[in-house]
Amino acid sequence: MPFNKNLLEILACPQCRGKVRFDEKLGGIICDQCKLLYEAKDDIPVLLIEEAKKLS
């Protein structure tokens, strides 16, 4: 899924309000500071803290 770079510039991690990046391999938005993956469902990232997956 290609992701709009302009949208990434305005998105922030819901938990820490830090920068996020899109990872095509994992299929979602990643916050490196919190080490959380916000997965995309039907090409829409789900930016809910309670649904985020912890990255190791």
Distance bins in CASP14 RR format, pairs under 12 A and 6 or more apart:
PFRMAT RR
TARGET T0000
AUTHOR 0000-0000-0000
RMODE 2
METHOD distances of the structure
MODEL  1
1 22 0 0 0 0 1 0 0 0 0 0 0
1 23 0 0 0 0 0 1 0 0 0 0 0
1 24 1 0 0 1 0 0 0 0 0 0 0
1 25 0 0 0 0 0 1 0 0 0 0 0
1 26 0 0 0 0 0 1 0 0 0 0 0
1 27 1 0 0 1 0 0 0 0 0 0 0
1 28 0 0 0 0 1 0 0 0 0 0 0
1 29 0 0 0 0 0 1 0 0 0 0 0
1 39 0 0 0 0 0 1 0 0 0 0 0
1 40 1 0 0 1 0 0 0 0 0 0 0
1 41 0 0 0 0 0 1 0 0 0 0 0
1 42 0 0 0 0 1 0 0 0 0 0 0
1 43 1 0 1 0 0 0 0 0 0 0 0
1 44 0 0 0 0 1 0 0 0 0 0 0
1 45 0 0 0 0 1 0 0 0 0 0 0
2 8 0 0 0 0 0 1 0 0 0 0 0
2 22 0 0 0 0 1 0 0 0 0 0 0
2 24 0 0 0 0 1 0 0 0 0 0 0
2 27 0 0 0 0 0 1 0 0 0 0 0
2 40 0 0 0 0 0 1 0 0 0 0 0
2 43 0 0 0 0 1 0 0 0 0 0 0
3 9 0 0 0 0 0 1 0 0 0 0 0
3 11 0 0 0 0 1 0 0 0 0 0 0
3 20 0 0 0 0 0 1 0 0 0 0 0
3 21 0 0 0 0 1 0 0 0 0 0 0
3 22 1 0 1 0 0 0 0 0 0 0 0
3 23 0 0 0 0 1 0 0 0 0 0 0
3 24 1 0 0 1 0 0 0 0 0 0 0
3 27 0 0 0 0 1 0 0 0 0 0 0
3 28 0 0 0 0 1 0 0 0 0 0 0
3 29 0 0 0 0 1 0 0 0 0 0 0
3 30 0 0 0 0 0 1 0 0 0 0 0
3 38 0 0 0 0 0 1 0 0 0 0 0
3 40 0 0 0 0 1 0 0 0 0 0 0
3 43 0 0 0 0 1 0 0 0 0 0 0
3 44 0 0 0 0 0 1 0 0 0 0 0
3 45 0 0 0 0 1 0 0 0 0 0 0
4 10 0 0 0 0 1 0 0 0 0 0 0
4 11 0 0 0 0 1 0 0 0 0 0 0
4 22 0 0 0 0 1 0 0 0 0 0 0
4 29 0 0 0 0 0 1 0 0 0 0 0
4 43 0 0 0 0 0 1 0 0 0 0 0
4 44 0 0 0 0 0 1 0 0 0 0 0
4 45 0 0 0 0 0 1 0 0 0 0 0
5 11 0 0 0 0 0 1 0 0 0 0 0
5 21 0 0 0 0 0 1 0 0 0 0 0
5 22 0 0 0 0 1 0 0 0 0 0 0
7 20 0 0 0 0 0 1 0 0 0 0 0
7 21 0 0 0 0 0 1 0 0 0 0 0
7 22 0 0 0 0 1 0 0 0 0 0 0
7 29 0 0 0 0 1 0 0 0 0 0 0
7 44 0 0 0 0 0 1 0 0 0 0 0
7 45 0 0 0 0 1 0 0 0 0 0 0
7 47 0 0 0 0 0 1 0 0 0 0 0
8 18 0 0 0 0 0 1 0 0 0 0 0
8 19 0 0 0 0 1 0 0 0 0 0 0
8 20 1 0 0 1 0 0 0 0 0 0 0
8 21 1 0 0 1 0 0 0 0 0 0 0
8 22 1 0 1 0 0 0 0 0 0 0 0
8 23 0 0 0 0 0 1 0 0 0 0 0
8 28 0 0 0 0 0 1 0 0 0 0 0
8 29 1 0 0 1 0 0 0 0 0 0 0
8 30 0 0 0 0 0 1 0 0 0 0 0
8 31 0 0 0 0 0 1 0 0 0 0 0
8 45 0 0 0 0 1 0 0 0 0 0 0
9 19 0 0 0 0 1 0 0 0 0 0 0
9 20 0 0 0 0 1 0 0 0 0 0 0
9 21 0 0 0 0 0 1 0 0 0 0 0
9 22 0 0 0 0 0 1 0 0 0 0 0
10 18 0 0 0 0 0 1 0 0 0 0 0
10 19 0 0 0 0 0 1 0 0 0 0 0
10 20 0 0 0 0 0 1 0 0 0 0 0
11 17 0 0 0 0 0 1 0 0 0 0 0
11 18 0 0 0 0 1 0 0 0 0 0 0
11 19 0 0 0 0 1 0 0 0 0 0 0
11 20 1 0 1 0 0 0 0 0 0 0 0
11 21 0 0 0 0 1 0 0 0 0 0 0
11 22 0 0 0 0 1 0 0 0 0 0 0
11 28 0 0 0 0 0 1 0 0 0 0 0
11 29 1 0 0 1 0 0 0 0 0 0 0
11 30 0 0 0 0 0 1 0 0 0 0 0
11 31 0 0 0 0 1 0 0 0 0 0 0
11 38 0 0 0 0 1 0 0 0 0 0 0
11 45 1 0 0 1 0 0 0 0 0 0 0
11 47 1 0 0 1 0 0 0 0 0 0 0
12 18 1 0 1 0 0 0 0 0 0 0 0
12 19 1 0 0 1 0 0 0 0 0 0 0
12 20 1 0 0 1 0 0 0 0 0 0 0
12 21 0 0 0 0 0 1 0 0 0 0 0
12 29 0 0 0 0 0 1 0 0 0 0 0
12 31 0 0 0 0 1 0 0 0 0 0 0
12 33 0 0 0 0 0 1 0 0 0 0 0
12 34 0 0 0 0 0 1 0 0 0 0 0
12 38 0 0 0 0 0 1 0 0 0 0 0
12 47 0 0 0 0 1 0 0 0 0 0 0
13 19 1 0 0 1 0 0 0 0 0 0 0
13 20 1 0 1 0 0 0 0 0 0 0 0
13 21 0 0 0 0 0 1 0 0 0 0 0
13 29 0 0 0 0 1 0 0 0 0 0 0
13 30 0 0 0 0 1 0 0 0 0 0 0
13 31 1 1 0 0 0 0 0 0 0 0 0
13 32 0 0 0 0 1 0 0 0 0 0 0
13 33 1 0 0 1 0 0 0 0 0 0 0
13 34 1 0 1 0 0 0 0 0 0 0 0
13 35 0 0 0 0 0 1 0 0 0 0 0
13 36 1 0 0 1 0 0 0 0 0 0 0
13 37 0 0 0 0 0 1 0 0 0 0 0
13 38 0 0 0 0 1 0 0 0 0 0 0
13 45 0 0 0 0 0 1 0 0 0 0 0
13 47 0 0 0 0 1 0 0 0 0 0 0
13 48 0 0 0 0 0 1 0 0 0 0 0
13 49 0 0 0 0 1 0 0 0 0 0 0
13 52 0 0 0 0 1 0 0 0 0 0 0
14 20 0 0 0 0 1 0 0 0 0 0 0
14 29 0 0 0 0 1 0 0 0 0 0 0
14 31 0 0 0 0 1 0 0 0 0 0 0
14 34 0 0 0 0 1 0 0 0 0 0 0
14 36 0 0 0 0 1 0 0 0 0 0 0
14 38 1 0 0 1 0 0 0 0 0 0 0
14 45 0 0 0 0 0 1 0 0 0 0 0
14 46 0 0 0 0 0 1 0 0 0 0 0
14 47 1 0 1 0 0 0 0 0 0 0 0
14 48 1 0 0 1 0 0 0 0 0 0 0
14 49 1 0 1 0 0 0 0 0 0 0 0
14 50 0 0 0 0 1 0 0 0 0 0 0
14 51 0 0 0 0 0 1 0 0 0 0 0
14 52 0 0 0 0 1 0 0 0 0 0 0
15 29 0 0 0 0 0 1 0 0 0 0 0
15 31 1 0 0 1 0 0 0 0 0 0 0
15 33 0 0 0 0 1 0 0 0 0 0 0
15 34 1 0 1 0 0 0 0 0 0 0 0
15 35 0 0 0 0 0 1 0 0 0 0 0
15 36 1 0 0 1 0 0 0 0 0 0 0
15 38 0 0 0 0 1 0 0 0 0 0 0
15 47 0 0 0 0 1 0 0 0 0 0 0
15 48 0 0 0 0 0 1 0 0 0 0 0
15 49 1 0 1 0 0 0 0 0 0 0 0
15 50 0 0 0 0 0 1 0 0 0 0 0
15 51 0 0 0 0 0 1 0 0 0 0 0
15 52 1 0 0 1 0 0 0 0 0 0 0
15 54 0 0 0 0 0 1 0 0 0 0 0
16 31 1 0 0 1 0 0 0 0 0 0 0
16 32 0 0 0 0 0 1 0 0 0 0 0
16 33 1 0 1 0 0 0 0 0 0 0 0
16 34 1 0 1 0 0 0 0 0 0 0 0
16 35 0 0 0 0 0 1 0 0 0 0 0
16 36 0 0 0 0 1 0 0 0 0 0 0
16 49 0 0 0 0 1 0 0 0 0 0 0
16 52 0 0 0 0 0 1 0 0 0 0 0
17 31 0 0 0 0 1 0 0 0 0 0 0
17 33 0 0 0 0 1 0 0 0 0 0 0
17 34 0 0 0 0 0 1 0 0 0 0 0
17 47 0 0 0 0 0 1 0 0 0 0 0
17 49 0 0 0 0 0 1 0 0 0 0 0
18 29 0 0 0 0 0 1 0 0 0 0 0
18 30 0 0 0 0 0 1 0 0 0 0 0
18 31 1 0 0 1 0 0 0 0 0 0 0
18 32 0 0 0 0 1 0 0 0 0 0 0
18 33 1 0 1 0 0 0 0 0 0 0 0
18 34 0 0 0 0 1 0 0 0 0 0 0
18 36 0 0 0 0 0 1 0 0 0 0 0
19 29 0 0 0 0 0 1 0 0 0 0 0
19 30 0 0 0 0 0 1 0 0 0 0 0
19 31 1 0 0 1 0 0 0 0 0 0 0
19 32 0 0 0 0 1 0 0 0 0 0 0
19 33 1 0 0 1 0 0 0 0 0 0 0
19 34 0 0 0 0 0 1 0 0 0 0 0
20 28 0 0 0 0 1 0 0 0 0 0 0
20 29 1 0 1 0 0 0 0 0 0 0 0
20 30 1 0 0 1 0 0 0 0 0 0 0
20 31 1 0 1 0 0 0 0 0 0 0 0
20 32 0 0 0 0 1 0 0 0 0 0 0
20 33 0 0 0 0 1 0 0 0 0 0 0
20 34 0 0 0 0 1 0 0 0 0 0 0
20 35 0 0 0 0 0 1 0 0 0 0 0
20 36 0 0 0 0 1 0 0 0 0 0 0
20 37 0 0 0 0 0 1 0 0 0 0 0
20 38 1 0 0 1 0 0 0 0 0 0 0
20 45 0 0 0 0 1 0 0 0 0 0 0
20 47 0 0 0 0 1 0 0 0 0 0 0
20 52 0 0 0 0 0 1 0 0 0 0 0
21 27 0 0 0 0 0 1 0 0 0 0 0
21 28 0 0 0 0 1 0 0 0 0 0 0
21 29 1 0 0 1 0 0 0 0 0 0 0
21 30 1 0 1 0 0 0 0 0 0 0 0
21 31 0 0 0 0 1 0 0 0 0 0 0
21 32 1 0 0 1 0 0 0 0 0 0 0
21 33 0 0 0 0 0 1 0 0 0 0 0
21 36 0 0 0 0 0 1 0 0 0 0 0
21 37 0 0 0 0 0 1 0 0 0 0 0
21 38 0 0 0 0 0 1 0 0 0 0 0
21 45 0 0 0 0 0 1 0 0 0 0 0
22 28 1 0 0 1 0 0 0 0 0 0 0
22 29 1 0 1 0 0 0 0 0 0 0 0
22 30 1 0 0 1 0 0 0 0 0 0 0
22 31 0 0 0 0 0 1 0 0 0 0 0
22 37 0 0 0 0 0 1 0 0 0 0 0
22 38 0 0 0 0 1 0 0 0 0 0 0
22 39 0 0 0 0 0 1 0 0 0 0 0
22 40 0 0 0 0 1 0 0 0 0 0 0
22 43 0 0 0 0 0 1 0 0 0 0 0
22 45 0 0 0 0 1 0 0 0 0 0 0
23 29 1 0 0 1 0 0 0 0 0 0 0
23 30 1 0 1 0 0 0 0 0 0 0 0
23 31 0 0 0 0 0 1 0 0 0 0 0
23 32 0 0 0 0 0 1 0 0 0 0 0
23 36 0 0 0 0 0 1 0 0 0 0 0
23 37 1 0 0 1 0 0 0 0 0 0 0
23 38 0 0 0 0 0 1 0 0 0 0 0
23 39 0 0 0 0 0 1 0 0 0 0 0
23 40 0 0 0 0 0 1 0 0 0 0 0
23 45 0 0 0 0 0 1 0 0 0 0 0
23 53 0 0 0 0 0 1 0 0 0 0 0
23 55 0 0 0 0 1 0 0 0 0 0 0
24 30 0 0 0 0 0 1 0 0 0 0 0
24 40 0 0 0 0 1 0 0 0 0 0 0
24 43 0 0 0 0 0 1 0 0 0 0 0
25 37 0 0 0 0 0 1 0 0 0 0 0
26 36 0 0 0 0 0 1 0 0 0 0 0
26 37 1 0 1 0 0 0 0 0 0 0 0
26 38 0 0 0 0 1 0 0 0 0 0 0
26 39 1 0 0 1 0 0 0 0 0 0 0
26 40 0 0 0 0 1 0 0 0 0 0 0
26 45 0 0 0 0 0 1 0 0 0 0 0
26 52 0 0 0 0 0 1 0 0 0 0 0
26 53 0 0 0 0 1 0 0 0 0 0 0
26 55 0 0 0 0 1 0 0 0 0 0 0
27 37 0 0 0 0 1 0 0 0 0 0 0
27 38 0 0 0 0 1 0 0 0 0 0 0
27 39 1 0 0 1 0 0 0 0 0 0 0
27 40 1 0 1 0 0 0 0 0 0 0 0
27 41 0 0 0 0 0 1 0 0 0 0 0
27 43 0 0 0 0 1 0 0 0 0 0 0
27 44 0 0 0 0 0 1 0 0 0 0 0
27 45 0 0 0 0 1 0 0 0 0 0 0
27 46 0 0 0 0 0 1 0 0 0 0 0
27 53 0 0 0 0 0 1 0 0 0 0 0
28 36 0 0 0 0 0 1 0 0 0 0 0
28 37 1 0 0 1 0 0 0 0 0 0 0
28 38 1 0 0 1 0 0 0 0 0 0 0
28 39 1 0 1 0 0 0 0 0 0 0 0
28 40 1 0 1 0 0 0 0 0 0 0 0
28 41 0 0 0 0 1 0 0 0 0 0 0
28 43 0 0 0 0 0 1 0 0 0 0 0
28 44 0 0 0 0 0 1 0 0 0 0 0
28 45 1 0 1 0 0 0 0 0 0 0 0
28 46 0 0 0 0 1 0 0 0 0 0 0
28 47 0 0 0 0 0 1 0 0 0 0 0
28 51 0 0 0 0 0 1 0 0 0 0 0
28 52 0 0 0 0 0 1 0 0 0 0 0
28 53 0 0 0 0 1 0 0 0 0 0 0
28 55 0 0 0 0 0 1 0 0 0 0 0
29 36 0 0 0 0 1 0 0 0 0 0 0
29 37 1 0 0 1 0 0 0 0 0 0 0
29 38 1 0 1 0 0 0 0 0 0 0 0
29 39 0 0 0 0 1 0 0 0 0 0 0
29 40 1 0 0 1 0 0 0 0 0 0 0
29 41 0 0 0 0 0 1 0 0 0 0 0
29 44 0 0 0 0 0 1 0 0 0 0 0
29 45 1 0 1 0 0 0 0 0 0 0 0
29 46 0 0 0 0 1 0 0 0 0 0 0
29 47 1 0 0 1 0 0 0 0 0 0 0
29 48 0 0 0 0 0 1 0 0 0 0 0
29 51 0 0 0 0 0 1 0 0 0 0 0
29 52 0 0 0 0 1 0 0 0 0 0 0
29 53 0 0 0 0 0 1 0 0 0 0 0
29 55 0 0 0 0 0 1 0 0 0 0 0
30 36 1 0 0 1 0 0 0 0 0 0 0
30 37 1 0 1 0 0 0 0 0 0 0 0
30 38 1 0 0 1 0 0 0 0 0 0 0
30 39 0 0 0 0 0 1 0 0 0 0 0
30 40 0 0 0 0 0 1 0 0 0 0 0
30 45 0 0 0 0 0 1 0 0 0 0 0
30 47 0 0 0 0 0 1 0 0 0 0 0
30 52 0 0 0 0 1 0 0 0 0 0 0
30 53 0 0 0 0 1 0 0 0 0 0 0
30 54 0 0 0 0 0 1 0 0 0 0 0
30 55 1 0 0 1 0 0 0 0 0 0 0
31 37 0 0 0 0 1 0 0 0 0 0 0
31 38 1 0 0 1 0 0 0 0 0 0 0
31 45 0 0 0 0 0 1 0 0 0 0 0
31 47 0 0 0 0 1 0 0 0 0 0 0
31 49 0 0 0 0 0 1 0 0 0 0 0
31 52 0 0 0 0 1 0 0 0 0 0 0
31 53 0 0 0 0 0 1 0 0 0 0 0
31 54 0 0 0 0 0 1 0 0 0 0 0
31 55 0 0 0 0 1 0 0 0 0 0 0
32 55 0 0 0 0 1 0 0 0 0 0 0
33 55 0 0 0 0 0 1 0 0 0 0 0
34 49 0 0 0 0 1 0 0 0 0 0 0
34 52 1 0 0 1 0 0 0 0 0 0 0
34 53 0 0 0 0 0 1 0 0 0 0 0
34 54 0 0 0 0 1 0 0 0 0 0 0
34 55 0 0 0 0 1 0 0 0 0 0 0
35 52 0 0 0 0 1 0 0 0 0 0 0
35 53 0 0 0 0 1 0 0 0 0 0 0
35 54 1 0 0 1 0 0 0 0 0 0 0
35 55 1 0 1 0 0 0 0 0 0 0 0
35 56 1 0 0 1 0 0 0 0 0 0 0
36 45 0 0 0 0 0 1 0 0 0 0 0
36 46 0 0 0 0 0 1 0 0 0 0 0
36 47 0 0 0 0 1 0 0 0 0 0 0
36 48 0 0 0 0 0 1 0 0 0 0 0
36 49 1 0 0 1 0 0 0 0 0 0 0
36 50 0 0 0 0 0 1 0 0 0 0 0
36 51 0 0 0 0 1 0 0 0 0 0 0
36 52 1 0 1 0 0 0 0 0 0 0 0
36 53 1 0 0 1 0 0 0 0 0 0 0
36 54 1 0 0 1 0 0 0 0 0 0 0
36 55 1 0 0 1 0 0 0 0 0 0 0
36 56 0 0 0 0 0 1 0 0 0 0 0
37 45 0 0 0 0 1 0 0 0 0 0 0
37 46 0 0 0 0 0 1 0 0 0 0 0
37 47 0 0 0 0 0 1 0 0 0 0 0
37 49 0 0 0 0 0 1 0 0 0 0 0
37 51 0 0 0 0 0 1 0 0 0 0 0
37 52 1 0 0 1 0 0 0 0 0 0 0
37 53 1 0 1 0 0 0 0 0 0 0 0
37 54 1 0 0 1 0 0 0 0 0 0 0
37 55 1 0 1 0 0 0 0 0 0 0 0
37 56 0 0 0 0 0 1 0 0 0 0 0
38 44 0 0 0 0 0 1 0 0 0 0 0
38 45 1 0 1 0 0 0 0 0 0 0 0
38 46 1 0 1 0 0 0 0 0 0 0 0
38 47 1 0 1 0 0 0 0 0 0 0 0
38 48 1 0 0 1 0 0 0 0 0 0 0
38 49 0 0 0 0 1 0 0 0 0 0 0
38 50 0 0 0 0 0 1 0 0 0 0 0
38 51 1 0 0 1 0 0 0 0 0 0 0
38 52 1 0 1 0 0 0 0 0 0 0 0
38 53 0 0 0 0 1 0 0 0 0 0 0
38 54 0 0 0 0 0 1 0 0 0 0 0
38 55 0 0 0 0 0 1 0 0 0 0 0
39 45 1 0 0 1 0 0 0 0 0 0 0
39 46 1 0 0 1 0 0 0 0 0 0 0
39 47 0 0 0 0 0 1 0 0 0 0 0
39 48 0 0 0 0 0 1 0 0 0 0 0
39 51 1 0 0 1 0 0 0 0 0 0 0
39 52 1 0 0 1 0 0 0 0 0 0 0
39 53 1 0 0 1 0 0 0 0 0 0 0
39 55 0 0 0 0 0 1 0 0 0 0 0
40 46 1 0 0 1 0 0 0 0 0 0 0
40 47 0 0 0 0 0 1 0 0 0 0 0
40 51 0 0 0 0 0 1 0 0 0 0 0
40 53 0 0 0 0 0 1 0 0 0 0 0
41 47 0 0 0 0 0 1 0 0 0 0 0
41 48 0 0 0 0 0 1 0 0 0 0 0
41 51 0 0 0 0 1 0 0 0 0 0 0
45 51 0 0 0 0 0 1 0 0 0 0 0
45 52 0 0 0 0 0 1 0 0 0 0 0
46 52 0 0 0 0 1 0 0 0 0 0 0
46 53 0 0 0 0 0 1 0 0 0 0 0
END
